[in-house]
């Protein structure tokens, strides 16, 4: 099971900064995360199935750009929500 670090703006879905999910790709991990915490995936993935512009995913020290990218279960997935405004 992969450990996931959740940004503070999404803590209302998970109840805190850390959670876990299963999956071999980013898409599978996010699907399991959605199953465990309904509504959270839509905050990160848009209606066209693309990563939202203000969301970044990091696993194994590198940014993950594609939902199809394979993830190692030992990696920690870090979700970062960029701040915007002026």
Order of alpha helices (4+ residues) and beta strands (2+ residues): beta-alpha-beta-alpha-beta-beta-beta
